[in-house]
Amino acid sequence: MKAANNKSAIWLTVAAAAIALAAITYYALETRGPEIPQVDLSTMEPRVAERISEYSAAVESVPENAKAWARLAQVFHAHDLFTQAIDAYDKAMQLAPDDWRWPYLAALATAKSDPAASLPLFRQATVLKPTGAAIHINFGDNLIRLGKHVEAGLAFNRALNADPESSHALYGLAQVALVPGDTEKAVTLLKRAKKLSPRHGEIYGLLAQAYQRQGNEDAARQESLLAKAWPDTTRAPDPLVQAMESLAVSAQAISLRGVGLAKRGEFVEAEKAFRAALEANPGSARYYANLGGALAGQGRADEALAAYLEGLRIDSSDVDLLNNIGFTYLQLGRFDEAEQNLEKALEIDPGFAPALGNLGLIAEQRQEPAQAIDYFEKALELNPGLLFAGNALATQRLRAGDTEAAIEQWRKVLEINPNELSAIYNIAMTQSGQGEHAEAITYLRRGLEIAPNSSRLVAALAWELATAPDDELRNGAEAMQLAQRVYGAFPNQPQMIDIMAAALAETGDFDNAVKLLEPLVALGRAGAQPFAMRLKAYRQEKPWRQLQTAAVKIPVEAAEQ
């Protein structure tokens, strides 16, 4: 009995010790906190290390908070730390199993290295009823990579239901249609996508393939040309991914944001971004090139040149920098220095089309039209999307007296970019000068749909509607509305005064038309004869009518006041 009691005491002691050890272990685990994905911060830019530390600390303070884990995951993701991001997204999914965002972002991170492993995550996210088309487009793209075309088609259809104007959804469906050889359906889908998003470059390459399969060589050749003009990869708009990417603070991420700002014309903010990128990485020639572009966009050519030259000091073989330096020297009227830098760029890369185009601009300034045309043609052969060269070539054709070739060239520009205002305006003015006023008005209206505040387009349309020879084309009331806009913005410009007077005369208000033109004619300035002729007509209460080959010259683009 005593021996039994001793055994019981020993067993109780062992059990108590085990419980105590478990309690100590549990306490140690609790105090240690959550297992946060680790990364070597010592190798990172200070801003990145600080951002990761900040969001890691947030998780440590509230380890059961799904949003804290998701924010940390997104910071990892934004800095291309995909393994750590996936682990953190997994914790967020455990804590918030009904939120579709975290399996979706985890799927995108996983797909970088293992597309097949991302499929369950995509499927989990889509079951949770996500918003927007982007998730379905990315899911479909991943399924196509894995050869799962039927399921991909279902994903792209869900995307199209979410956004009927998604060119990426249509492009995905066209890819699926081409698998069994349904080229007719693919072409229909791609034409629709092309109309919705003419800068979605991948469309043209796939459309060329579809036409090629149909045996339509001419159409395939044209689409291949457009594919060459728009070579950049695009992606569907995705607010969630954009929000994730906005958490990045690396020099590269800041520079990319600057590029986006510059593309939108926000050059002051772009300059700030590029300077911040250079502060983090002062040895990047590319960041100096971007900074120069932002400065050039503000009209600060000398400062832009200094930035380009600093970049070239870092990388003397950068053809973009050499081209930018050449163009800036061209703007400053230093043609020899411009030519030297552009020729050096071509020595490094003989197929660098922008340098050839800029050499064409130098030849144009030197009054060497044949040489300019040769440069422009060579540049466009290499890169049909070089719009400034296309516009310049058309201008050279017009100056040479070949109106048809000029208009044809501007139409080629519009095939590349239907929203290119310079080509639209120049076609309209050329057709007006040829007496083709109906066509001119059509193009001017097209331009105003794109840029309703363009002063030169407003002024040109006001003139056509007030003075076109064909009664059916004129519209005095609309001409007055348009003329008032540009005259109100530029009341001291003779051409705007002339347009306003013409609109007044077309509406029968000859007294005010005369009062407006009389001071202009009285000044006796050079070139005042056309104004005097119109003043004489208005005094006789006759509205002005254009001759079949006489178009008014409209000032260059100016902002509305």
C-alpha positions in Angstrom: 0.0 0.0 0.0 2.8 2.3 0.8 4.6 1.4 -2.4 1.4 2.2 -4.3 1.1 5.6 -2.6 4.8 6.4 -3.6 4.1 5.5 -7.2 1.0 7.7 -7.2 3.1 10.6 -5.7 5.8 10.1 -8.4 3.1 10.1 -11.1 1.5 13.2 -9.7 4.9 15.0 -9.5 5.7 14.1 -13.2 2.2 15.2 -14.3 2.6 18.4 -12.4 6.0 19.0 -14.0 4.6 18.3 -17.5 1.7 20.8 -16.9 4.1 23.4 -15.6 6.4 22.8 -18.7 3.4 23.2 -21.0 2.4 26.3 -19.3 5.9 27.7 -19.5 6.0 26.8 -23.2 2.6 28.3 -23.9 3.7 31.5 -22.1 6.9 31.6 -24.1 4.9 31.2 -27.3 2.4 33.9 -26.3 5.0 36.4 -25.3 7.1 35.7 -28.5 4.1 36.9 -30.6 3.1 35.9 -34.1 5.5 34.4 -36.6 6.1 37.4 -38.9 7.7 36.5 -42.2 11.4 37.5 -42.0 13.5 39.4 -44.5 17.1 40.8 -44.4 16.5 44.5 -44.0 20.2 45.3 -44.0 20.4 44.8 -47.8 17.4 47.1 -48.6 17.0 50.8 -49.2 16.5 52.6 -45.9 13.0 53.7 -46.8 11.9 50.2 -47.7 13.4 48.7 -44.5 11.6 51.4 -42.5 8.3 50.7 -44.2 8.5 46.9 -43.6 9.6 47.5 -39.9 6.6 49.8 -39.4 4.0 47.4 -40.8 5.7 44.4 -38.9 5.4 46.3 -35.7 1.7 47.0 -36.4 1.1 43.2 -36.7 3.0 42.6 -33.5 0.8 45.0 -31.6 -2.5 43.5 -32.9 -1.6 40.0 -34.0 -5.3 38.9 -34.5 -6.1 41.9 -36.8 -6.7 40.7 -40.4 -6.1 44.2 -41.8 -2.7 44.6 -40.2 -1.6 41.3 -41.7 -3.0 42.3 -45.1 -1.2 45.6 -45.0 2.0 43.9 -44.2 1.4 41.4 -47.0 0.8 44.2 -49.5 4.0 46.0 -48.4 5.9 42.8 -49.0 4.1 42.3 -52.3 4.7 45.9 -53.5 8.5 45.4 -53.0 8.5 42.0 -54.9 9.0 40.0 -51.7 6.5 37.4 -52.9 7.3 34.5 -50.5 6.9 36.7 -47.4 3.8 38.3 -49.0 2.1 34.9 -49.5 2.7 33.9 -45.9 1.2 37.2 -44.6 -1.8 36.9 -47.0 -2.4 33.4 -45.7 -2.7 34.8 -42.1 -5.0 37.5 -43.3 -7.2 34.9 -45.0 -7.4 32.8 -41.8 -8.5 35.9 -39.8 -10.9 37.2 -42.5 -12.1 34.2 -44.5 -14.9 36.1 -46.3 -12.7 38.8 -47.8 -12.0 38.1 -51.5 -9.1 40.6 -51.7 -6.5 38.6 -49.8 -6.8 35.3 -51.7 -6.8 37.3 -55.0 -3.6 39.2 -54.1 -2.1 36.0 -52.8 -2.9 34.4 -56.2 -1.2 37.1 -58.1 1.9 36.8 -55.9 1.9 33.0 -56.2 1.4 33.1 -60.0 4.8 34.8 -60.3 6.6 31.5 -59.6 3.9 28.8 -59.7 0.9 29.5 -61.9 -0.7 26.1 -61.1 -0.5 26.7 -57.3 -2.3 30.0 -57.8 -5.5 28.4 -59.2 -7.0 27.4 -55.9 -6.5 30.9 -54.6 -8.1 32.5 -57.7 -11.1 30.1 -57.3 -11.4 30.9 -53.6 -11.4 34.6 -54.4 -14.0 34.3 -57.2 -16.4 32.3 -55.0 -16.4 35.3 -52.6 -18.1 37.5 -55.2 -15.4 40.0 -56.0 -16.0 43.4 -57.7 -14.6 44.6 -61.0 -13.3 42.8 -64.1 -9.6 42.7 -63.3 -9.7 39.6 -61.0 -11.4 37.5 -63.8 -9.0 38.8 -66.5 -6.0 37.9 -64.4 -7.5 34.5 -63.6 -8.3 33.9 -67.3 -4.8 34.9 -68.3 -3.3 32.4 -65.8 -5.6 29.7 -67.1 -4.5 30.3 -70.6 -0.9 30.0 -69.5 -1.8 26.6 -68.2 -3.8 25.5 -71.3 -7.1 25.5 -69.5 -9.0 27.3 -72.3 -12.6 26.4 -71.4 -12.3 27.7 -67.9 -10.4 30.7 -69.2 -13.4 31.5 -71.4 -15.7 31.4 -68.5 -13.4 33.8 -66.6 -13.2 36.3 -69.4 -17.0 36.2 -69.8 -17.4 37.1 -66.2 -15.0 39.9 -66.7 -17.0 41.2 -69.7 -20.2 41.1 -67.6 -18.5 43.1 -64.9 -17.1 45.6 -67.5 -18.7 45.4 -71.0 -16.0 47.9 -72.3 -13.0 45.9 -71.1 -10.7 45.5 -74.1 -8.7 43.0 -72.0 -11.7 40.7 -71.5 -12.4 40.9 -75.3 -8.8 40.1 -76.0 -8.9 37.1 -73.7 -12.0 35.8 -75.4 -10.4 36.2 -78.8 -7.4 34.1 -77.6 -9.8 31.4 -76.5 -11.7 31.6 -79.8 -8.5 31.1 -81.8 -7.7 27.8 -80.0 -10.3 25.8 -82.1 -9.6 28.0 -85.1 -12.7 30.3 -84.9 -11.0 33.2 -86.6 -14.2 35.0 -87.5 -15.2 35.3 -83.9 -11.7 36.3 -82.9 -11.6 39.1 -85.5 -15.0 40.4 -84.4 -13.9 40.4 -80.7 -10.6 42.1 -81.5 -12.1 44.8 -83.7 -14.4 45.7 -80.9 -11.5 45.7 -78.4 -9.5 47.9 -80.8 -12.3 50.4 -81.1 -12.6 50.6 -77.3 -8.9 50.9 -76.6 -6.7 51.8 -79.6 -3.5 51.9 -77.4 -4.0 48.3 -76.2 -1.0 47.1 -78.3 -1.4 43.3 -77.9 -4.7 43.5 -79.8 -2.9 44.2 -83.1 -0.5 41.3 -82.9 -3.3 38.8 -82.3 -5.5 40.4 -84.9 -2.6 40.0 -87.4 -2.5 36.3 -86.5 -6.2 35.9 -87.0 -6.1 37.7 -90.4 -3.1 35.6 -91.4 -5.0 32.4 -90.7 -7.9 33.7 -92.8 -5.5 34.4 -95.7 -6.0 38.1 -95.5 -2.4 39.2 -96.1 -3.1 42.9 -96.5 -5.0 43.2 -93.3 -2.5 41.1 -91.4 0.3 43.3 -92.7 -1.5 46.4 -91.5 -2.2 45.0 -88.0 1.5 43.9 -87.8 2.5 47.5 -88.5 0.2 48.7 -85.7 1.6 46.0 -83.4 5.1 47.4 -84.1 3.8 50.9 -83.3 2.4 49.9 -79.9 4.9 47.3 -78.5 4.4 48.0 -74.8 2.6 45.4 -72.7 -0.6 46.6 -71.1 -2.7 45.4 -68.2 -6.3 45.8 -67.2 -7.1 48.6 -64.7 -7.1 47.2 -61.2 -7.7 49.6 -58.3 -6.8 46.9 -55.7 -3.5 46.2 -57.3 -2.8 49.9 -57.7 -3.6 50.5 -54.0 -1.1 47.7 -53.1 1.6 49.1 -55.4 1.1 52.6 -53.9 2.6 51.2 -50.6 6.0 50.8 -52.3 8.7 53.3 -51.3 11.6 52.0 -53.3 13.4 54.3 -55.7 12.2 52.2 -58.6 8.5 52.4 -57.4 8.8 56.2 -56.9 10.3 56.6 -60.3 7.5 54.6 -61.9 4.9 56.8 -60.2 6.8 59.8 -61.6 6.5 58.3 -65.1 2.8 57.9 -64.7 2.5 61.5 -63.6 4.6 62.7 -66.5 2.3 60.8 -69.0 -0.6 62.7 -67.5 1.2 66.0 -68.0 1.7 66.5 -64.3 5.3 67.5 -64.7 5.8 69.4 -61.4 4.7 66.4 -59.4 6.7 64.1 -61.7 9.8 66.2 -61.0 9.3 65.7 -57.2 9.0 62.0 -57.7 12.2 61.7 -59.8 14.2 63.8 -57.4 13.0 61.6 -54.5 14.1 58.5 -56.5 17.5 60.1 -57.1 17.9 60.8 -53.4 17.5 57.1 -52.8 19.6 56.0 -55.7 21.8 58.9 -57.1 23.7 56.5 -59.4 20.8 55.8 -61.8 21.2 57.2 -65.3 17.6 56.4 -66.0 16.3 58.5 -63.1 18.3 61.5 -64.5 16.7 60.9 -67.9 13.3 60.9 -66.3 14.0 64.0 -64.4 15.2 65.7 -67.5 11.9 64.8 -69.2 9.9 66.3 -66.4 11.9 69.5 -66.5 11.6 69.7 -70.3 7.8 69.3 -69.9 7.9 72.5 -67.8 9.8 74.4 -70.5 13.0 74.4 -68.4 15.3 73.2 -71.3 18.6 74.3 -69.7 17.9 72.4 -66.5 16.7 69.4 -68.5 19.9 69.4 -70.5 21.9 69.5 -67.2 20.0 66.4 -65.9 20.5 64.5 -69.2 24.2 65.3 -69.2 24.5 64.1 -65.6 22.8 60.8 -66.6 25.1 60.5 -69.5 28.1 60.9 -67.2 26.9 57.8 -65.4 26.1 55.8 -68.6 27.7 57.1 -71.7 26.0 54.4 -73.9 22.4 55.3 -73.0 20.8 56.0 -76.4 17.7 57.5 -74.8 19.9 60.1 -73.0 21.9 60.9 -76.2 18.6 61.3 -78.1 17.1 63.6 -75.4 20.3 65.7 -75.3 20.2 66.0 -79.1 16.6 67.1 -79.1 17.2 69.6 -76.3 20.1 71.1 -78.2 17.8 71.3 -81.2 15.2 73.2 -79.1 17.9 75.6 -78.1 19.0 76.1 -81.7 22.4 74.4 -81.3 22.0 72.2 -84.3 25.6 71.0 -84.6 25.7 69.8 -81.0 22.3 68.2 -81.5 23.5 66.4 -84.6 26.6 65.1 -82.9 24.6 63.5 -80.0 22.0 62.0 -82.3 24.6 60.5 -84.6 26.4 59.0 -81.6 23.1 57.4 -80.5 22.9 55.8 -84.0 26.4 54.6 -83.8 25.5 52.7 -80.6 22.1 51.6 -82.0 21.6 52.0 -85.8 17.9 51.1 -85.4 17.1 53.8 -82.9 14.2 55.5 -84.7 13.7 58.6 -82.5 17.3 59.7 -83.3 16.6 59.5 -87.0 13.3 61.4 -86.5 15.1 64.2 -84.7 17.8 64.3 -87.4 14.9 64.9 -89.7 13.8 67.9 -87.6 17.3 69.3 -87.8 17.3 69.0 -91.6 13.9 70.7 -91.6 15.3 73.6 -89.7 18.2 73.8 -92.1 15.9 74.0 -95.0 16.9 70.6 -96.4 13.5 69.1 -97.3 14.9 66.1 -99.2 17.2 65.1 -96.3 14.4 65.7 -93.8 12.0 63.4 -95.8 14.7 60.7 -96.0 15.2 60.7 -92.2 11.5 60.7 -91.5 10.8 57.8 -93.8 13.7 55.8 -92.3 12.5 56.5 -88.8 8.9 55.5 -89.6 10.0 52.3 -91.3 11.7 51.3 -88.0 8.9 52.6 -85.8 5.5 53.4 -87.4 4.4 54.7 -84.0 6.8 57.6 -84.1 4.0 60.2 -84.4 6.1 63.3 -84.5 8.0 61.9 -87.5 4.7 61.0 -89.2 3.3 64.5 -88.7 6.5 66.1 -89.9 6.7 63.9 -93.0 3.1 64.9 -93.9 4.0 68.6 -93.5 7.0 68.1 -95.8 4.7 66.5 -98.4 2.3 69.5 -98.1 5.2 72.0 -98.5 6.3 70.1 -101.6 2.8 70.6 -103.1 1.7 67.0 -102.8 -1.6 67.6 -100.9 -2.9 64.0 -101.4 0.3 62.5 -100.0 0.2 64.8 -97.0 -3.4 63.9 -96.2 -2.7 60.2 -96.7 0.3 60.5 -94.3 -1.8 62.2 -91.6 -4.4 59.5 -92.0 -1.6 56.9 -91.3 -0.9 58.8 -88.1 -4.5 58.5 -87.1 -4.5 54.8 -87.8 -1.8 54.6 -85.2 -3.4 57.0 -82.8 -7.0 58.1 -83.6 -6.8 60.8 -81.0 -3.7 62.6 -82.5 -5.0 66.2 -82.6 -2.3 67.6 -84.8 -3.1 65.2 -87.6 -6.9 65.9 -87.2 -6.3 69.6 -87.3 -3.9 69.5 -90.2 -6.2 67.3 -92.3 -9.1 69.7 -91.6 -7.1 72.8 -92.5 -5.7 71.2 -95.7 -9.1 70.0 -96.8 -10.6 73.5 -96.2 -7.8 75.0 -98.3 -8.8 72.5 -101.0 -12.4 73.6 -100.8 -13.5 70.4 -99.2 -15.4 72.2 -96.4 -17.7 69.4 -95.4 -14.8 67.0 -94.8 -13.0 69.8 -92.9 -16.0 70.3 -90.6 -16.2 66.6 -89.9 -12.6 66.4 -88.8 -12.9 69.5 -86.7 -15.9 68.1 -84.9 -14.0 64.8 -84.4 -11.2 66.8 -82.8 -13.5 68.7 -80.5 -15.0 65.4 -79.2 -11.5 64.5 -78.1 -10.4 68.0 -76.9 -13.5 70.2 -76.4 -11.3 73.1 -75.0 -8.8 73.2 -77.9 -8.8 76.9 -79.0 -7.5 76.3 -82.5 -10.1 73.7 -83.1 -12.9 75.9 -81.8 -11.6 78.8 -83.8 -11.3 76.8 -87.0 -14.8 75.3 -86.7 -16.3 78.8 -85.9 -14.7 80.1 -89.1 -16.0 77.2 -91.2 -19.5 77.5 -89.9 -19.6 81.2 -90.5 -17.9 81.4 -93.9 -18.2 78.0 -95.8 -19.4 78.6 -99.4 -22.2 75.9 -99.1 -25.4 77.1 -97.4 -26.0 73.7 -96.0 -22.7 73.7 -94.1 -23.1 77.1 -92.4 -24.6 77.6 -88.9 -24.5 81.1 -87.7 -25.8 80.5 -84.2 -23.2 77.8 -83.5 -20.5 79.9 -85.2 -21.4 82.7 -82.7 -21.2 80.4 -79.7 -17.8 79.1 -80.7 -16.4 82.5 -81.8 -17.4 84.1 -78.5 -15.3 81.4 -76.7 -12.1 82.1 -78.5 -12.6 85.9 -78.8 -13.3 86.1 -75.1 -10.1 84.2 -74.4 -7.9 86.2 -76.9 -9.7 89.5 -77.6 -6.5 91.2 -78.9 -5.5 88.6 -81.5 -6.4 89.8 -85.0 -7.4 86.4 -86.2 -9.9 86.0 -83.3 -11.3 89.4 -84.0 -11.7 88.4 -87.6 -13.5 85.2 -86.7 -15.8 87.0 -84.3 -16.7 89.6 -87.0 -17.4 86.8 -89.5 -19.8 85.1 -87.0 -21.6 88.4 -86.3 -22.0 89.0 -90.1 -23.3 85.5 -90.6 -26.0 86.1 -88.0 -26.9 89.5 -89.7 -25.3 91.8 -87.1 -23.3 93.8 -89.6 -23.0 96.9 -87.4 -21.1 95.1 -84.7 -19.0 93.2 -87.3 -18.0 96.6 -88.8 -17.2 98.1 -85.4 -15.1 95.1 -84.5 -13.0 95.2 -87.7 -12.6 98.9 -88.3 -9.9 99.4 -85.6 -8.0 96.4 -86.9 -8.0 97.8 -90.5 -7.2 101.3 -89.3 -3.9 100.1 -87.7 -2.6 99.4 -91.2 -0.6 96.5 -90.2 1.1 94.2 -92.7 -1.3 91.5 -93.9 -4.3 93.7 -93.2 -5.7 93.5 -96.8 -7.9 90.4 -96.1 -9.4 92.2 -93.1 -10.1 95.3 -95.3 -11.8 93.2 -97.9 -14.1 91.6 -95.3 -14.8 95.1 -93.7 -15.9 96.3 -97.1 -18.3 93.4 -97.5 -19.8 93.9 -94.0 -20.4 97.6 -94.8 -22.4 96.4 -97.8 -24.3 94.1 -95.4 -22.8 91.0 -97.1 -21.5 88.1 -95.0 -18.1 86.7 -95.9 -17.7 83.6 -98.0 -14.6 81.6 -98.4 -13.2 81.0 -101.8 -12.8 77.3 -102.7 -9.1 77.4 -102.0 -8.8 79.9 -99.2 -8.6 78.8 -95.6 -7.9 81.0 -92.6 -4.8 80.3 -90.6 -5.6 79.6 -87.0 -3.1 80.2 -84.1 -1.3 77.4 -82.5 -2.9 75.5 -79.6 -3.6 77.8 -76.7 -5.4 77.1 -73.4 -8.8 78.5 -72.7 -8.8 81.5 -70.4 
